[in-house]
Amino acid sequence: MFPAVADGTYTNDHLSFFAGAALGFKIKQRVLIGGRFAWRFPRTFESYSPYFMPYTLNLDAGLCF
């Protein structure tokens, strides 16, 4: 039924691997600030799909109760 299935898995061209780093710190006793940067690599390491962002950057803030 699905000829592209091999070994019980079915993947498409948008499968990616990520490499990145995260950093965070606590301000006072209850406030947390953090960030993460990650670079996305396509499964084939050849080229990115159109309109595909190869990187992500997140900024996070949290309040502990």
C-alpha positions as CSV (number, residue, x, y, z in Angstrom):
1,M,0.0,0.0,0.0
2,F,2.9,2.4,0.8
3,P,5.9,1.6,-1.3
4,A,8.2,4.1,0.5
5,V,7.9,2.3,3.8
6,A,11.1,0.6,4.8
7,D,11.6,-1.4,8.0
8,G,8.3,-0.2,9.5
9,T,9.1,3.5,9.1
10,Y,7.8,6.1,6.8
11,T,9.7,9.4,6.4
12,N,9.3,12.4,4.2
13,D,11.8,14.9,2.8
14,H,11.3,17.3,5.8
15,L,13.0,15.1,8.5
16,S,15.7,17.1,10.2
17,F,18.5,16.9,12.8
18,F,19.2,19.7,15.3
19,A,22.4,20.9,16.9
20,G,22.2,23.7,19.4
21,A,22.9,25.2,22.8
22,A,20.8,26.4,25.7
23,L,21.5,28.9,28.5
24,G,19.5,30.0,31.5
25,F,19.9,31.8,34.8
26,K,17.8,32.7,37.8
27,I,17.1,36.3,38.7
28,K,16.4,36.8,42.4
29,Q,14.7,33.7,43.8
30,R,11.6,33.3,41.6
31,V,12.3,34.6,38.0
32,L,14.0,32.4,35.4
33,I,15.4,33.7,32.1
34,G,16.7,31.5,29.4
35,G,17.4,31.1,25.7
36,R,18.1,28.4,23.1
37,F,19.7,28.5,19.7
38,A,19.4,25.5,17.3
39,W,20.6,24.9,13.8
40,R,18.5,22.5,11.7
41,F,20.2,20.1,9.2
42,P,18.2,18.3,6.5
43,R,18.2,14.5,6.6
44,T,20.3,14.3,3.4
45,F,22.6,17.2,4.3
46,E,22.2,18.5,0.7
47,S,19.8,21.4,0.6
48,Y,16.9,23.0,2.4
49,S,13.3,23.0,1.2
50,P,11.9,26.3,0.0
51,Y,10.6,28.6,2.8
52,F,12.4,26.5,5.4
53,M,14.1,28.3,8.3
54,P,17.5,26.5,9.0
55,Y,17.8,28.0,12.5
56,T,15.7,28.8,15.6
57,L,16.2,31.2,18.4
58,N,14.0,31.0,21.6
59,L,13.9,33.4,24.5
60,D,12.1,32.1,27.6
61,A,11.0,33.7,30.9
62,G,9.4,31.9,33.9
63,L,8.1,32.6,37.3
64,C,8.5,30.0,40.1
65,F,5.7,29.6,42.7
